[in-house]
Amino acid sequence: MPIFNSTPGPRKMESGRRRSEAELRQVFMQFDSDYDNCLSKQDIKKAFNYLGALFPGFRANVAFNMADTNKDGLISLDELDAVVKYASDIGL
């Protein structure tokens, strides 16, 4: 029996094309679920999934632990640069 994802939201991007850091930043900011210019770990995971990353939960954990320098549990605009660089480095 097929299981359908009824969660509305953006469809996955086509994979196989490297994106610029500006494009990656824009994608991550699309997942700012409460529009506070900060990203939660869940927001980051959704963005990695959208970008077609293998193991998006793992990728989100790595990026989050690396970027959340003030350990407040959110990725601010200043901290987002590290997440974008990580996404670029892994070929997204």
mmCIF file as gemmi writes it, N, C-alpha and C atoms, coordinates in Angstrom:
data_model
loop_
_atom_site.group_PDB
_atom_site.id
_atom_site.type_symbol
_atom_site.label_atom_id
_atom_site.label_alt_id
_atom_site.label_comp_id
_atom_site.label_asym_id
_atom_site.label_entity_id
_atom_site.label_seq_id
_atom_site.pdbx_PDB_ins_code
_atom_site.Cartn_x
_atom_site.Cartn_y
_atom_site.Cartn_z
_atom_site.occupancy
_atom_site.B_iso_or_equiv
_atom_site.pdbx_formal_charge
_atom_site.auth_seq_id
_atom_site.auth_asym_id
_atom_site.pdbx_PDB_model_num
ATOM 1 N N . MET Axp A 1 ? 0.846 -1.173 0 1 0 ? 1 A 1
ATOM 2 C CA . MET Axp A 1 ? 0 0 0 1 0 ? 1 A 1
ATOM 3 C C . MET Axp A 1 ? 0.893 1.238 0 1 0 ? 1 A 1
ATOM 4 N N . PRO Axp A 2 ? 0.734 2.13 -0.948 1 0 ? 2 A 1
ATOM 5 C CA . PRO Axp A 2 ? 1.589 3.311 -1.011 1 0 ? 2 A 1
ATOM 6 C C . PRO Axp A 2 ? 1.282 4.289 0.112 1 0 ? 2 A 1
ATOM 7 N N . ILE Axp A 3 ? 2.321 4.95 0.538 1 0 ? 3 A 1
ATOM 8 C CA . ILE Axp A 3 ? 2.184 5.988 1.554 1 0 ? 3 A 1
ATOM 9 C C . ILE Axp A 3 ? 2.467 7.319 0.87 1 0 ? 3 A 1
ATOM 10 N N . PHE Axp A 4 ? 1.567 8.247 1.051 1 0 ? 4 A 1
ATOM 11 C CA . PHE Axp A 4 ? 1.713 9.547 0.414 1 0 ? 4 A 1
ATOM 12 C C . PHE Axp A 4 ? 2.073 10.595 1.448 1 0 ? 4 A 1
ATOM 13 N N . ASN Axp A 5 ? 2.928 11.503 1.073 1 0 ? 5 A 1
ATOM 14 C CA . ASN Axp A 5 ? 3.31 12.609 1.932 1 0 ? 5 A 1
ATOM 15 C C . ASN Axp A 5 ? 2.302 13.726 1.714 1 0 ? 5 A 1
ATOM 16 N N . SER Axp A 6 ? 1.507 13.986 2.721 1 0 ? 6 A 1
ATOM 17 C CA . SER Axp A 6 ? 0.479 15.014 2.581 1 0 ? 6 A 1
ATOM 18 C C . SER Axp A 6 ? 0.942 16.379 3.066 1 0 ? 6 A 1
ATOM 19 N N . THR Axp A 7 ? 2.214 16.476 3.459 1 0 ? 7 A 1
ATOM 20 C CA . THR Axp A 7 ? 2.735 17.741 3.943 1 0 ? 7 A 1
ATOM 21 C C . THR Axp A 7 ? 2.967 18.68 2.772 1 0 ? 7 A 1
ATOM 22 N N . PRO Axp A 8 ? 2.291 19.825 2.761 1 0 ? 8 A 1
ATOM 23 C CA . PRO Axp A 8 ? 2.517 20.767 1.67 1 0 ? 8 A 1
ATOM 24 C C . PRO Axp A 8 ? 3.896 21.395 1.794 1 0 ? 8 A 1
ATOM 25 N N . GLY Axp A 9 ? 4.423 21.836 0.719 1 0 ? 9 A 1
ATOM 26 C CA . GLY Axp A 9 ? 5.716 22.501 0.758 1 0 ? 9 A 1
ATOM 27 C C . GLY Axp A 9 ? 6.408 22.375 -0.583 1 0 ? 9 A 1
ATOM 28 N N . PRO Axp A 10 ? 7.59 22.95 -0.659 1 0 ? 10 A 1
ATOM 29 C CA . PRO Axp A 10 ? 8.309 22.921 -1.922 1 0 ? 10 A 1
ATOM 30 C C . PRO Axp A 10 ? 8.691 21.499 -2.309 1 0 ? 10 A 1
ATOM 31 N N . ARG Axp A 11 ? 8.707 21.242 -3.593 1 0 ? 11 A 1
ATOM 32 C CA . ARG Axp A 11 ? 9.163 19.95 -4.096 1 0 ? 11 A 1
ATOM 33 C C . ARG Axp A 11 ? 10.68 19.955 -4.101 1 0 ? 11 A 1
ATOM 34 N N . LYS Axp A 12 ? 11.267 18.779 -4.139 1 0 ? 12 A 1
ATOM 35 C CA . LYS Axp A 12 ? 12.72 18.675 -4.158 1 0 ? 12 A 1
ATOM 36 C C . LYS Axp A 12 ? 13.281 19.313 -5.422 1 0 ? 12 A 1
ATOM 37 N N . MET Axp A 13 ? 14.455 19.897 -5.265 1 0 ? 13 A 1
ATOM 38 C CA . MET Axp A 13 ? 15.149 20.474 -6.412 1 0 ? 13 A 1
ATOM 39 C C . MET Axp A 13 ? 15.739 19.343 -7.243 1 0 ? 13 A 1
ATOM 40 N N . GLU Axp A 14 ? 15.98 19.616 -8.513 1 0 ? 14 A 1
ATOM 41 C CA . GLU Axp A 14 ? 16.645 18.617 -9.338 1 0 ? 14 A 1
ATOM 42 C C . GLU Axp A 14 ? 18.08 18.479 -8.854 1 0 ? 14 A 1
ATOM 43 N N . SER Axp A 15 ? 18.535 17.249 -8.745 1 0 ? 15 A 1
ATOM 44 C CA . SER Axp A 15 ? 19.894 17.028 -8.278 1 0 ? 15 A 1
ATOM 45 C C . SER Axp A 15 ? 20.842 16.976 -9.465 1 0 ? 15 A 1
ATOM 46 N N . GLY Axp A 16 ? 22.123 16.942 -9.175 1 0 ? 16 A 1
ATOM 47 C CA . GLY Axp A 16 ? 23.112 16.856 -10.227 1 0 ? 16 A 1
ATOM 48 C C . GLY Axp A 16 ? 23.637 18.2 -10.683 1 0 ? 16 A 1
ATOM 49 N N . ARG Axp A 17 ? 23.09 19.267 -10.178 1 0 ? 17 A 1
ATOM 50 C CA . ARG Axp A 17 ? 23.543 20.605 -10.559 1 0 ? 17 A 1
ATOM 51 C C . ARG Axp A 17 ? 24.071 21.306 -9.316 1 0 ? 17 A 1
ATOM 52 N N . ARG Axp A 18 ? 25.3 21.771 -9.379 1 0 ? 18 A 1
ATOM 53 C CA . ARG Axp A 18 ? 25.851 22.512 -8.244 1 0 ? 18 A 1
ATOM 54 C C . ARG Axp A 18 ? 25.246 23.904 -8.223 1 0 ? 18 A 1
ATOM 55 N N . ARG Axp A 19 ? 24.942 24.352 -7.037 1 0 ? 19 A 1
ATOM 56 C CA . ARG Axp A 19 ? 24.331 25.668 -6.864 1 0 ? 19 A 1
ATOM 57 C C . ARG Axp A 19 ? 25.367 26.647 -6.316 1 0 ? 19 A 1
ATOM 58 N N . SER Axp A 20 ? 25.194 27.901 -6.627 1 0 ? 20 A 1
ATOM 59 C CA . SER Axp A 20 ? 26.077 28.921 -6.07 1 0 ? 20 A 1
ATOM 60 C C . SER Axp A 20 ? 25.76 29.09 -4.587 1 0 ? 20 A 1
ATOM 61 N N . GLU Axp A 21 ? 26.675 29.697 -3.86 1 0 ? 21 A 1
ATOM 62 C CA . GLU Axp A 21 ? 26.428 29.938 -2.439 1 0 ? 21 A 1
ATOM 63 C C . GLU Axp A 21 ? 25.239 30.871 -2.25 1 0 ? 21 A 1
ATOM 64 N N . ALA Axp A 22 ? 25.045 31.805 -3.159 1 0 ? 22 A 1
ATOM 65 C CA . ALA Axp A 22 ? 23.882 32.702 -3.072 1 0 ? 22 A 1
ATOM 66 C C . ALA Axp A 22 ? 22.583 31.913 -3.231 1 0 ? 22 A 1
ATOM 67 N N . GLU Axp A 23 ? 22.567 30.963 -4.169 1 0 ? 23 A 1
ATOM 68 C CA . GLU Axp A 23 ? 21.378 30.124 -4.352 1 0 ? 23 A 1
ATOM 69 C C . GLU Axp A 23 ? 21.128 29.264 -3.122 1 0 ? 23 A 1
ATOM 70 N N . LEU Axp A 24 ? 22.191 28.693 -2.572 1 0 ? 24 A 1
ATOM 71 C CA . LEU Axp A 24 ? 22.045 27.857 -1.378 1 0 ? 24 A 1
ATOM 72 C C . LEU Axp A 24 ? 21.502 28.671 -0.211 1 0 ? 24 A 1
ATOM 73 N N . ARG Axp A 25 ? 22.029 29.87 -0.028 1 0 ? 25 A 1
ATOM 74 C CA . ARG Axp A 25 ? 21.553 30.734 1.061 1 0 ? 25 A 1
ATOM 75 C C . ARG Axp A 25 ? 20.058 31.006 0.899 1 0 ? 25 A 1
ATOM 76 N N . GLN Axp A 26 ? 19.646 31.291 -0.318 1 0 ? 26 A 1
ATOM 77 C CA . GLN Axp A 26 ? 18.235 31.57 -0.597 1 0 ? 26 A 1
ATOM 78 C C . GLN Axp A 26 ? 17.368 30.348 -0.278 1 0 ? 26 A 1
ATOM 79 N N . VAL Axp A 27 ? 17.842 29.164 -0.646 1 0 ? 27 A 1
ATOM 80 C CA . VAL Axp A 27 ? 17.086 27.942 -0.349 1 0 ? 27 A 1
ATOM 81 C C . VAL Axp A 27 ? 16.944 27.762 1.155 1 0 ? 27 A 1
ATOM 82 N N . PHE Axp A 28 ? 18.035 27.898 1.891 1 0 ? 28 A 1
ATOM 83 C CA . PHE Axp A 28 ? 17.95 27.718 3.346 1 0 ? 28 A 1
ATOM 84 C C . PHE Axp A 28 ? 16.973 28.713 3.964 1 0 ? 28 A 1
ATOM 85 N N . MET Axp A 29 ? 16.998 29.956 3.497 1 0 ? 29 A 1
ATOM 86 C CA . MET Axp A 29 ? 16.109 30.961 4.08 1 0 ? 29 A 1
ATOM 87 C C . MET Axp A 29 ? 14.644 30.705 3.738 1 0 ? 29 A 1
ATOM 88 N N . GLN Axp A 30 ? 14.362 29.972 2.678 1 0 ? 30 A 1
ATOM 89 C CA . GLN Axp A 30 ? 12.979 29.598 2.359 1 0 ? 30 A 1
ATOM 90 C C . GLN Axp A 30 ? 12.393 28.713 3.453 1 0 ? 30 A 1
ATOM 91 N N . PHE Axp A 31 ? 13.25 28.057 4.214 1 0 ? 31 A 1
ATOM 92 C CA . PHE Axp A 31 ? 12.785 27.126 5.237 1 0 ? 31 A 1
ATOM 93 C C . PHE Axp A 31 ? 12.757 27.752 6.628 1 0 ? 31 A 1
ATOM 94 N N . ASP Axp A 32 ? 12.852 29.059 6.717 1 0 ? 32 A 1
ATOM 95 C CA . ASP Axp A 32 ? 12.698 29.775 7.986 1 0 ? 32 A 1
ATOM 96 C C . ASP Axp A 32 ? 11.213 29.742 8.34 1 0 ? 32 A 1
ATOM 97 N N . SER Axp A 33 ? 10.81 28.705 9.056 1 0 ? 33 A 1
ATOM 98 C CA . SER Axp A 33 ? 9.383 28.41 9.243 1 0 ? 33 A 1
ATOM 99 C C . SER Axp A 33 ? 8.617 29.472 10.023 1 0 ? 33 A 1
ATOM 100 N N . ASP Axp A 34 ? 9.308 30.213 10.893 1 0 ? 34 A 1
ATOM 101 C CA . ASP Axp A 34 ? 8.584 31.236 11.656 1 0 ? 34 A 1
ATOM 102 C C . ASP Axp A 34 ? 9.024 32.657 11.294 1 0 ? 34 A 1
ATOM 103 N N . TYR Axp A 35 ? 9.764 32.784 10.204 1 0 ? 35 A 1
ATOM 104 C CA . TYR Axp A 35 ? 10.138 34.097 9.643 1 0 ? 35 A 1
ATOM 105 C C . TYR Axp A 35 ? 10.85 35.007 10.642 1 0 ? 35 A 1
ATOM 106 N N . ASP Axp A 36 ? 11.729 34.409 11.47 1 0 ? 36 A 1
ATOM 107 C CA . ASP Axp A 36 ? 12.474 35.203 12.448 1 0 ? 36 A 1
ATOM 108 C C . ASP Axp A 36 ? 13.939 35.384 12.057 1 0 ? 36 A 1
ATOM 109 N N . ASN Axp A 37 ? 14.283 35.043 10.815 1 0 ? 37 A 1
ATOM 110 C CA . ASN Axp A 37 ? 15.658 35.119 10.31 1 0 ? 37 A 1
ATOM 111 C C . ASN Axp A 37 ? 16.62 34.225 11.075 1 0 ? 37 A 1
ATOM 112 N N . CYS Axp A 38 ? 16.087 33.164 11.671 1 0 ? 38 A 1
ATOM 113 C CA . CYS Axp A 38 ? 16.882 32.128 12.319 1 0 ? 38 A 1
ATOM 114 C C . CYS Axp A 38 ? 16.325 30.782 11.88 1 0 ? 38 A 1
ATOM 115 N N . LEU Axp A 39 ? 17.204 29.804 11.768 1 0 ? 39 A 1
ATOM 116 C CA . LEU Axp A 39 ? 16.788 28.476 11.33 1 0 ? 39 A 1
ATOM 117 C C . LEU Axp A 39 ? 16.96 27.467 12.455 1 0 ? 39 A 1
ATOM 118 N N . SER Axp A 40 ? 15.937 26.669 12.685 1 0 ? 40 A 1
ATOM 119 C CA . SER Axp A 40 ? 16.024 25.583 13.655 1 0 ? 40 A 1
ATOM 120 C C . SER Axp A 40 ? 16.692 24.382 12.982 1 0 ? 40 A 1
ATOM 121 N N . LYS Axp A 41 ? 17.029 23.38 13.786 1 0 ? 41 A 1
ATOM 122 C CA . LYS Axp A 41 ? 17.619 22.172 13.216 1 0 ? 41 A 1
ATOM 123 C C . LYS Axp A 41 ? 16.635 21.512 12.245 1 0 ? 41 A 1
ATOM 124 N N . GLN Axp A 42 ? 15.351 21.562 12.567 1 0 ? 42 A 1
ATOM 125 C CA . GLN Axp A 42 ? 14.333 20.981 11.684 1 0 ? 42 A 1
ATOM 126 C C . GLN Axp A 42 ? 14.259 21.746 10.357 1 0 ? 42 A 1
ATOM 127 N N . ASP Axp A 43 ? 14.369 23.084 10.419 1 0 ? 43 A 1
ATOM 128 C CA . ASP Axp A 43 ? 14.396 23.892 9.193 1 0 ? 43 A 1
ATOM 129 C C . ASP Axp A 43 ? 15.581 23.486 8.308 1 0 ? 43 A 1
ATOM 130 N N . ILE Axp A 44 ? 16.745 23.317 8.936 1 0 ? 44 A 1
ATOM 131 C CA . ILE Axp A 44 ? 17.959 22.943 8.208 1 0 ? 44 A 1
ATOM 132 C C . ILE Axp A 44 ? 17.782 21.561 7.569 1 0 ? 44 A 1
ATOM 133 N N . LYS Axp A 45 ? 17.201 20.633 8.324 1 0 ? 45 A 1
ATOM 134 C CA . LYS Axp A 45 ? 16.972 19.28 7.801 1 0 ? 45 A 1
ATOM 135 C C . LYS Axp A 45 ? 16.048 19.32 6.586 1 0 ? 45 A 1
ATOM 136 N N . LYS Axp A 46 ? 14.981 20.106 6.669 1 0 ? 46 A 1
ATOM 137 C CA . LYS Axp A 46 ? 14.052 20.22 5.539 1 0 ? 46 A 1
ATOM 138 C C . LYS Axp A 46 ? 14.758 20.794 4.312 1 0 ? 46 A 1
ATOM 139 N N . ALA Axp A 47 ? 15.634 21.762 4.53 1 0 ? 47 A 1
ATOM 140 C CA . ALA Axp A 47 ? 16.362 22.364 3.412 1 0 ? 47 A 1
ATOM 141 C C . ALA Axp A 47 ? 17.304 21.35 2.768 1 0 ? 47 A 1
ATOM 142 N N . PHE Axp A 48 ? 18.038 20.579 3.593 1 0 ? 48 A 1
ATOM 143 C CA . PHE Axp A 48 ? 18.923 19.558 3.029 1 0 ? 48 A 1
ATOM 144 C C . PHE Axp A 48 ? 18.121 18.508 2.263 1 0 ? 48 A 1
ATOM 145 N N . ASN Axp A 49 ? 16.971 18.139 2.775 1 0 ? 49 A 1
ATOM 146 C CA . ASN Axp A 49 ? 16.113 17.188 2.072 1 0 ? 49 A 1
ATOM 147 C C . ASN Axp A 49 ? 15.675 17.768 0.726 1 0 ? 49 A 1
ATOM 148 N N . TYR Axp A 50 ? 15.239 19.016 0.733 1 0 ? 50 A 1
ATOM 149 C CA . TYR Axp A 50 ? 14.812 19.703 -0.489 1 0 ? 50 A 1
ATOM 150 C C . TYR Axp A 50 ? 15.941 19.765 -1.521 1 0 ? 50 A 1
ATOM 151 N N . LEU Axp A 51 ? 17.16 19.972 -1.028 1 0 ? 51 A 1
ATOM 152 C CA . LEU Axp A 51 ? 18.316 20.066 -1.916 1 0 ? 51 A 1
ATOM 153 C C . LEU Axp A 51 ? 18.756 18.704 -2.456 1 0 ? 51 A 1
ATOM 154 N N . GLY Axp A 52 ? 18.147 17.639 -1.945 1 0 ? 52 A 1
ATOM 155 C CA . GLY Axp A 52 ? 18.464 16.304 -2.435 1 0 ? 52 A 1
ATOM 156 C C . GLY Axp A 52 ? 19.663 15.66 -1.777 1 0 ? 52 A 1
ATOM 157 N N . ALA Axp A 53 ? 20.046 16.136 -0.595 1 0 ? 53 A 1
ATOM 158 C CA . ALA Axp A 53 ? 21.187 15.563 0.114 1 0 ? 53 A 1
ATOM 159 C C . ALA Axp A 53 ? 20.878 14.137 0.553 1 0 ? 53 A 1
ATOM 160 N N . LEU Axp A 54 ? 21.88 13.269 0.448 1 0 ? 54 A 1
ATOM 161 C CA . LEU Axp A 54 ? 21.752 11.947 1.042 1 0 ? 54 A 1
ATOM 162 C C . LEU Axp A 54 ? 21.823 12.116 2.555 1 0 ? 54 A 1
ATOM 163 N N . PHE Axp A 55 ? 20.989 11.415 3.275 1 0 ? 55 A 1
ATOM 164 C CA . PHE Axp A 55 ? 20.955 11.48 4.736 1 0 ? 55 A 1
ATOM 165 C C . PHE Axp A 55 ? 20.781 12.914 5.244 1 0 ? 55 A 1
ATOM 166 N N . PRO Axp A 56 ? 19.682 13.564 4.901 1 0 ? 56 A 1
ATOM 167 C CA . PRO Axp A 56 ? 19.494 14.971 5.278 1 0 ? 56 A 1
ATOM 168 C C . PRO Axp A 56 ? 19.537 15.21 6.787 1 0 ? 56 A 1
ATOM 169 N N . GLY Axp A 57 ? 19.078 14.257 7.585 1 0 ? 57 A 1
ATOM 170 C CA . GLY Axp A 57 ? 19.148 14.417 9.037 1 0 ? 57 A 1
ATOM 171 C C . GLY Axp A 57 ? 20.583 14.47 9.522 1 0 ? 57 A 1
ATOM 172 N N . PHE Axp A 58 ? 21.417 13.591 8.989 1 0 ? 58 A 1
ATOM 173 C CA . PHE Axp A 58 ? 22.839 13.587 9.334 1 0 ? 58 A 1
ATOM 174 C C . PHE Axp A 58 ? 23.497 14.882 8.882 1 0 ? 58 A 1
ATOM 175 N N . ARG Axp A 59 ? 23.227 15.282 7.651 1 0 ? 59 A 1
ATOM 176 C CA . ARG Axp A 59 ? 23.811 16.525 7.119 1 0 ? 59 A 1
ATOM 177 C C . ARG Axp A 59 ? 23.397 17.725 7.966 1 0 ? 59 A 1
ATOM 178 N N . ALA Axp A 60 ? 22.136 17.744 8.382 1 0 ? 60 A 1
ATOM 179 C CA . ALA Axp A 60 ? 21.647 18.845 9.215 1 0 ? 60 A 1
ATOM 180 C C . ALA Axp A 60 ? 22.364 18.862 10.558 1 0 ? 60 A 1
ATOM 181 N N . ASN Axp A 61 ? 22.558 17.689 11.165 1 0 ? 61 A 1
ATOM 182 C CA . ASN Axp A 61 ? 23.261 17.627 12.453 1 0 ? 61 A 1
ATOM 183 C C . ASN Axp A 61 ? 24.687 18.134 12.338 1 0 ? 61 A 1
ATOM 184 N N . VAL Axp A 62 ? 25.398 17.686 11.305 1 0 ? 62 A 1
ATOM 185 C CA . VAL Axp A 62 ? 26.78 18.13 11.108 1 0 ? 62 A 1
ATOM 186 C C . VAL Axp A 62 ? 26.827 19.641 10.914 1 0 ? 62 A 1
ATOM 187 N N . ALA Axp A 63 ? 26.003 20.147 10.009 1 0 ? 63 A 1
ATOM 188 C CA . ALA Axp A 63 ? 25.991 21.585 9.72 1 0 ? 63 A 1
ATOM 189 C C . ALA Axp A 63 ? 25.597 22.386 10.95 1 0 ? 63 A 1
ATOM 190 N N . PHE Axp A 64 ? 24.595 21.907 11.654 1 0 ? 64 A 1
ATOM 191 C CA . PHE Axp A 64 ? 24.091 22.634 12.817 1 0 ? 64 A 1
ATOM 192 C C . PHE Axp A 64 ? 25.15 22.704 13.912 1 0 ? 64 A 1
ATOM 193 N N . ASN Axp A 65 ? 25.781 21.565 14.209 1 0 ? 65 A 1
ATOM 194 C CA . ASN Axp A 65 ? 26.799 21.545 15.261 1 0 ? 65 A 1
ATOM 195 C C . ASN Axp A 65 ? 28 22.404 14.901 1 0 ? 65 A 1
ATOM 196 N N . MET Axp A 66 ? 28.315 22.484 13.638 1 0 ? 66 A 1
ATOM 197 C CA . MET Axp A 66 ? 29.432 23.295 13.184 1 0 ? 66 A 1
ATOM 198 C C . MET Axp A 66 ? 29.087 24.791 13.212 1 0 ? 66 A 1
ATOM 199 N N . ALA Axp A 67 ? 27.88 25.132 12.831 1 0 ? 67 A 1
ATOM 200 C CA . ALA Axp A 67 ? 27.523 26.537 12.624 1 0 ? 67 A 1
ATOM 201 C C . ALA Axp A 67 ? 26.971 27.243 13.857 1 0 ? 67 A 1
ATOM 202 N N . ASP Axp A 68 ? 26.332 26.53 14.759 1 0 ? 68 A 1
ATOM 203 C CA . ASP Axp A 68 ? 25.691 27.161 15.922 1 0 ? 68 A 1
ATOM 204 C C . ASP Axp A 68 ? 26.747 27.509 16.97 1 0 ? 68 A 1
ATOM 205 N N . THR Axp A 69 ? 27.522 28.545 16.676 1 0 ? 69 A 1
ATOM 206 C CA . THR Axp A 69 ? 28.672 28.881 17.519 1 0 ? 69 A 1
ATOM 207 C C . THR Axp A 69 ? 28.284 29.409 18.893 1 0 ? 69 A 1
ATOM 208 N N . ASN Axp A 70 ? 27.138 30.054 19.012 1 0 ? 70 A 1
ATOM 209 C CA . ASN Axp A 70 ? 26.727 30.568 20.322 1 0 ? 70 A 1
ATOM 210 C C . ASN Axp A 70 ? 25.855 29.572 21.089 1 0 ? 70 A 1
ATOM 211 N N . LYS Axp A 71 ? 25.607 28.414 20.502 1 0 ? 71 A 1
ATOM 212 C CA . LYS Axp A 71 ? 24.881 27.304 21.145 1 0 ? 71 A 1
ATOM 213 C C . LYS Axp A 71 ? 23.499 27.706 21.66 1 0 ? 71 A 1
ATOM 214 N N . ASP Axp A 72 ? 22.8 28.544 20.885 1 0 ? 72 A 1
ATOM 215 C CA . ASP Axp A 72 ? 21.447 28.942 21.289 1 0 ? 72 A 1
ATOM 216 C C . ASP Axp A 72 ? 20.371 28.057 20.672 1 0 ? 72 A 1
ATOM 217 N N . GLY Axp A 73 ? 20.787 27.061 19.881 1 0 ? 73 A 1
ATOM 218 C CA . GLY Axp A 73 ? 19.831 26.146 19.274 1 0 ? 73 A 1
ATOM 219 C C . GLY Axp A 73 ? 19.221 26.649 17.985 1 0 ? 73 A 1
ATOM 220 N N . LEU Axp A 74 ? 19.752 27.747 17.461 1 0 ? 74 A 1
ATOM 221 C CA . LEU Axp A 74 ? 19.264 28.329 16.206 1 0 ? 74 A 1
ATOM 222 C C . LEU Axp A 74 ? 20.448 28.763 15.357 1 0 ? 74 A 1
ATOM 223 N N . ILE Axp A 75 ? 20.24 28.784 14.057 1 0 ? 75 A 1
ATOM 224 C CA . ILE Axp A 75 ? 21.246 29.304 13.133 1 0 ? 75 A 1
ATOM 225 C C . ILE Axp A 75 ? 20.811 30.702 12.718 1 0 ? 75 A 1
ATOM 226 N N . SER Axp A 76 ? 21.594 31.691 13.129 1 0 ? 76 A 1
ATOM 227 C CA . SER Axp A 76 ? 21.298 33.083 12.784 1 0 ? 76 A 1
ATOM 228 C C . SER Axp A 76 ? 21.828 33.38 11.382 1 0 ? 76 A 1
ATOM 229 N N . LEU Axp A 77 ? 21.523 34.555 10.882 1 0 ? 77 A 1
ATOM 230 C CA . LEU Axp A 77 ? 22.012 34.947 9.559 1 0 ? 77 A 1
ATOM 231 C C . LEU Axp A 77 ? 23.535 34.941 9.511 1 0 ? 77 A 1
ATOM 232 N N . ASP Axp A 78 ? 24.186 35.373 10.601 1 0 ? 78 A 1
ATOM 233 C CA . ASP Axp A 78 ? 25.649 35.366 10.65 1 0 ? 78 A 1
ATOM 234 C C . ASP Axp A 78 ? 26.2 33.945 10.618 1 0 ? 78 A 1
ATOM 235 N N . GLU Axp A 79 ? 25.523 33.028 11.287 1 0 ? 79 A 1
ATOM 236 C CA . GLU Axp A 79 ? 25.98 31.644 11.347 1 0 ? 79 A 1
ATOM 237 C C . GLU Axp A 79 ? 25.645 30.869 10.073 1 0 ? 79 A 1
ATOM 238 N N . LEU Axp A 80 ? 24.715 31.373 9.294 1 0 ? 80 A 1
ATOM 239 C CA . LEU Axp A 80 ? 24.267 30.669 8.095 1 0 ? 80 A 1
ATOM 240 C C . LEU Axp A 80 ? 25.384 30.488 7.073 1 0 ? 80 A 1
ATOM 241 N N . ASP Axp A 81 ? 26.355 31.386 7.059 1 0 ? 81 A 1
ATOM 242 C CA . ASP Axp A 81 ? 27.462 31.27 6.106 1 0 ? 81 A 1
ATOM 243 C C . ASP Axp A 81 ? 28.162 29.918 6.226 1 0 ? 81 A 1
ATOM 244 N N . ALA Axp A 82 ? 28.339 29.424 7.459 1 0 ? 82 A 1
ATOM 245 C CA . ALA Axp A 82 ? 29.001 28.134 7.668 1 0 ? 82 A 1
ATOM 246 C C . ALA Axp A 82 ? 28.155 26.988 7.119 1 0 ? 82 A 1
ATOM 247 N N . VAL Axp A 83 ? 26.842 27.075 7.272 1 0 ? 83 A 1
ATOM 248 C CA . VAL Axp A 83 ? 25.941 26.045 6.739 1 0 ? 83 A 1
ATOM 249 C C . VAL Axp A 83 ? 26.002 26.051 5.211 1 0 ? 83 A 1
ATOM 250 N N . VAL Axp A 84 ? 25.967 27.224 4.622 1 0 ? 84 A 1
ATOM 251 C CA . VAL Axp A 84 ? 26.021 27.359 3.161 1 0 ? 84 A 1
ATOM 252 C C . VAL Axp A 84 ? 27.344 26.815 2.628 1 0 ? 84 A 1
ATOM 253 N N . LYS Axp A 85 ? 28.448 27.131 3.292 1 0 ? 85 A 1
ATOM 254 C CA . LYS Axp A 85 ? 29.756 26.631 2.858 1 0 ? 85 A 1
ATOM 255 C C . LYS Axp A 85 ? 29.798 25.113 2.943 1 0 ? 85 A 1
ATOM 256 N N . TYR Axp A 86 ? 29.268 24.553 4.029 1 0 ? 86 A 1
ATOM 257 C CA . TYR Axp A 86 ? 29.219 23.096 4.175 1 0 ? 86 A 1
ATOM 258 C C . TYR Axp A 86 ? 28.397 22.475 3.04 1 0 ? 86 A 1
ATOM 259 N N . ALA Axp A 87 ? 27.238 23.033 2.756 1 0 ? 87 A 1
ATOM 260 C CA . ALA Axp A 87 ? 26.387 22.512 1.677 1 0 ? 87 A 1
ATOM 261 C C . ALA Axp A 87 ? 27.116 22.583 0.335 1 0 ? 87 A 1
ATOM 262 N N . SER Axp A 88 ? 27.824 23.666 0.108 1 0 ? 88 A 1
ATOM 263 C CA . SER Axp A 88 ? 28.586 23.816 -1.128 1 0 ? 88 A 1
ATOM 264 C C . SER Axp A 88 ? 29.726 22.797 -1.185 1 0 ? 88 A 1
ATOM 265 N N . ASP Axp A 89 ? 30.417 22.612 -0.062 1 0 ? 89 A 1
ATOM 266 C CA . ASP Axp A 89 ? 31.55 21.683 -0.008 1 0 ? 89 A 1
ATOM 267 C C . ASP Axp A 89 ? 31.14 20.236 -0.271 1 0 ? 89 A 1
ATOM 268 N N . ILE Axp A 90 ? 29.911 19.869 0.09 1 0 ? 90 A 1
ATOM 269 C CA . ILE Axp A 90 ? 29.471 18.491 -0.151 1 0 ? 90 A 1
ATOM 270 C C . ILE Axp A 90 ? 28.794 18.34 -1.519 1 0 ? 90 A 1
ATOM 271 N N . GLY Axp A 91 ? 28.824 19.404 -2.299 1 0 ? 91 A 1
ATOM 272 C CA . GLY Axp A 91 ? 28.385 19.312 -3.687 1 0 ? 91 A 1
ATOM 273 C C . GLY Axp A 91 ? 26.928 19.575 -3.96 1 0 ? 91 A 1
ATOM 274 N N . LEU Axp A 92 ? 26.259 20.286 -3.048 1 0 ? 92 A 1
ATOM 275 C CA . LEU Axp A 92 ? 24.861 20.599 -3.292 1 0 ? 92 A 1
ATOM 276 C C . LEU Axp A 92 ? 24.761 21.885 -4.085 1 0 ? 92 A 1
